[in-house]
Amino acid sequence: MTNDLTKKQMDVLYLMCRGYYIREIAEELGVSIRTVETRRKEILDTFDVGTPRDMVAYAIRHRFLEGYEYKCK
């Protein structure tokens, strides 16, 4: 399922799983808050879940980020 998300979506997912807030993710990735919100919505749709909390739980439960290496910018 990792192939279902883009690198940018994976970065957002990784940071959300680490407890970052939207504003912090935007600052970390050097993008707008709106861009982060859009990517978050795309991930929610891909996972077919309704809330960011469910998205993080899904990612953890399915070991979605196992082996993923985040590289800032």
N, C-alpha and C positions, 0 to 999 in steps of 0.2 A: 504493500500500500504506500510505502514511501515514495514510489514513483508517481503517485497520484498528486503530489504536491510539488510546487516549484521550490527552488532554493530559497527564495524570498519568503514564501509561506512557511517553510521549515524553520527559518530564522525566527519568525514571529511566534510560531508554536513553541519553539525551544525557550524563548525568553518568557513567554506566558507561563510555561511549566516551571520556570525558575522563580516565578512570583513577581515579575515586572508588571508595572501598570502601563497602559497604552501610551501615555506621555513619555515614560521612560524608554519604552521600546522605540518610539519615534526618534528620540534623541540618540539612542544607541545606534540605530540603523541609518540615521541621517535622512529620514523621510518625514513627511507630514503625518499628523495624527490621523487625518482622513485616509491616507494610504494604509496605515496599520489597521484601521477599522475595516477597510475594504478587504484586506488579506485575511483578517480574522473571520469575516463573513464568508469568504470563500472556503476557509477551512471548516467552518461550521456546516456549510452545505456539503462538502466532501465527506465529512464524517457522519452527516445526517443526524446532528444533535442540535439542541435548541439554545444552549447557553454556553458561555465561555467556561464555566465550571465543568459542564459535561464534556466539553472539548478536551480540557486538561485531563479529566478522569479517563476518558477514552484513550488518550495518548499514553497515559501511564499504564492503564490496564492491558493494553495491547503492545506494550513495549515499543511504541512507535519510534521513539528517539534513540533506541539502543544502537550504539555505534555511530550516531550522528555527531559530527564535529562542527561546532559553531565557530565561525571566524568572523570577528567584527570587521565590518566594512571591507 
